[in-house]
Amino acid sequence: LLPVSLHAGWVLAASLVGWNVSMVALRLPLSAQISIAFCTLHGALAIAVAAFVVPLSADTDAPQFRSRAPAPFLIALAWALVAIGQETDQQGDIRIVWPLRRALYFTSNVIAAVIAVLYGMEELAIFLQPVVNPPVVATVR
């Protein structure tokens, strides 16, 4: 599961970058390209949040939240978002004014941090959950 989940995170990030590159290739107006860039960053956040709230099964007795979010997927996605932000901030399109490049950088890093915090909160909640059926220890008389 680890390689598949890790690969899925990178593929998602590469797809989002590819989507933005294709918008540049279509020669859309710069304002549209910037809007699409912000939308794809928020789309990455929506997909990451969905990884937490999509039930594991269609069973009605199943919990509303996953028992474990796919850590490698989320880590790869957050890492890629930080890299995208760094690249945008340092070597962004010269036509994009500095405040907009900085806003893209800030947005991608905040979304990566939100993903990390959500995962950390989920792990903490799982750790703090009471044991429903503790193991029974047999005593010998």
C-alpha positions as CSV (number, residue, x, y, z in Angstrom):
1,L,0.0,0.0,0.0
2,L,2.9,2.4,0.8
3,P,4.3,2.6,-2.8
4,V,0.8,3.0,-4.4
5,S,-0.3,5.7,-1.9
6,L,2.9,7.6,-2.2
7,H,2.8,7.4,-6.0
8,A,-0.8,8.6,-5.9
9,G,0.2,11.7,-4.0
10,W,2.9,12.6,-6.4
11,V,0.6,11.8,-9.4
12,L,-2.0,14.1,-8.0
13,A,0.5,16.9,-7.5
14,A,2.0,16.4,-11.0
15,S,-1.5,16.4,-12.5
16,L,-2.3,19.8,-10.9
17,V,1.0,21.2,-12.2
18,G,0.2,19.8,-15.6
19,W,-3.2,21.3,-15.6
20,N,-1.7,24.7,-14.9
21,V,1.0,24.3,-17.6
22,S,-1.6,23.4,-20.1
23,M,-3.5,26.6,-19.3
24,V,-0.2,28.5,-20.0
25,A,0.1,26.6,-23.3
26,L,-3.4,27.6,-24.3
27,R,-2.3,31.2,-23.8
28,L,-5.1,32.1,-21.5
29,P,-5.0,35.6,-20.0
30,L,-2.7,35.9,-17.0
31,S,-5.6,36.6,-14.7
32,A,-7.3,33.4,-15.7
33,Q,-4.0,31.4,-15.2
34,I,-3.6,32.9,-11.7
35,S,-7.2,32.1,-10.9
36,I,-6.8,28.5,-12.1
37,A,-3.6,28.2,-10.0
38,F,-5.4,29.1,-6.9
39,C,-8.3,26.8,-7.8
40,T,-6.0,23.8,-8.3
41,L,-4.3,24.5,-4.9
42,H,-7.7,24.5,-3.2
43,G,-8.7,21.4,-5.3
44,A,-5.7,19.6,-3.7
45,L,-6.9,20.6,-0.3
46,A,-10.4,19.3,-1.1
47,I,-9.0,16.0,-2.2
48,A,-6.9,15.7,0.9
49,V,-9.9,16.5,3.1
50,A,-11.9,13.9,1.2
51,A,-9.2,11.4,2.2
52,F,-10.3,12.0,5.8
53,V,-14.1,12.0,5.5
54,V,-14.8,9.4,2.9
55,P,-16.0,6.3,4.8
56,L,-14.0,3.1,4.4
57,S,-17.1,1.1,3.4
58,A,-20.8,1.6,2.6
59,D,-21.7,-0.1,5.9
60,T,-24.1,2.1,7.8
61,D,-22.5,1.1,11.1
62,A,-19.1,2.2,10.0
63,P,-17.7,5.4,11.5
64,Q,-18.1,8.6,9.6
65,F,-14.4,9.2,9.4
66,R,-11.7,6.8,8.2
67,S,-9.9,4.8,10.7
68,R,-6.6,6.0,9.1
69,A,-6.0,8.5,6.4
70,P,-3.4,7.4,3.8
71,A,-0.3,8.9,5.3
72,P,2.0,8.5,2.3
73,F,-0.5,10.0,0.0
74,L,-1.0,13.1,2.3
75,I,2.7,13.5,3.0
76,A,3.6,13.3,-0.7
77,L,0.9,15.8,-1.6
78,A,1.9,18.2,1.2
79,W,5.6,17.9,0.2
80,A,4.8,18.6,-3.4
81,L,2.7,21.7,-2.5
82,V,5.6,23.1,-0.6
83,A,7.9,22.5,-3.6
84,I,5.3,24.1,-5.9
85,G,5.2,27.2,-3.6
86,Q,9.0,27.5,-3.5
87,E,9.2,27.2,-7.3
88,T,6.5,29.8,-7.8
89,D,8.1,32.2,-5.3
90,Q,11.6,31.9,-6.5
91,Q,11.4,31.4,-10.3
92,G,7.8,32.4,-11.1
93,D,6.7,34.0,-14.3
94,I,8.1,37.5,-14.5
95,R,4.7,38.8,-15.7
96,I,3.2,37.8,-12.3
97,V,3.8,40.6,-9.9
98,W,5.6,39.8,-6.7
99,P,2.6,40.0,-4.3
100,L,0.7,37.5,-6.4
101,R,3.6,35.1,-6.6
102,R,4.0,35.5,-2.8
103,A,0.2,34.8,-2.4
104,L,0.6,31.6,-4.4
105,Y,3.6,30.6,-2.3
106,F,1.7,31.4,0.9
107,T,-1.4,29.6,-0.2
108,S,0.4,26.4,-1.2
109,N,2.4,26.3,2.1
110,V,-0.7,27.0,4.2
111,I,-2.6,24.2,2.4
112,A,0.4,21.8,3.0
113,A,0.3,22.8,6.7
114,V,-3.4,22.3,6.9
115,I,-3.0,18.8,5.5
116,A,-0.2,18.0,8.0
117,V,-2.3,19.4,10.9
118,L,-5.4,17.4,9.9
119,Y,-3.3,14.2,9.7
120,G,-1.7,15.0,13.1
121,M,-5.1,15.6,14.7
122,E,-6.5,12.4,13.3
123,E,-3.5,10.4,14.7
124,L,-3.9,12.1,18.1
125,A,-7.7,11.3,18.1
126,I,-7.0,7.7,17.3
127,F,-4.3,7.5,20.0
128,L,-6.6,9.0,22.6
129,Q,-9.6,6.8,21.7
130,P,-10.6,4.6,24.6
131,V,-10.3,0.9,24.0
132,V,-13.8,-0.4,23.4
133,N,-13.1,-4.1,24.1
134,P,-10.0,-4.4,26.2
135,P,-8.3,-7.8,25.9
136,V,-9.3,-10.2,28.6
137,V,-6.5,-11.6,30.6
138,A,-7.2,-15.0,32.0
139,T,-6.1,-15.7,35.5
140,V,-5.0,-19.1,36.6
141,R,-6.2,-20.4,40.0
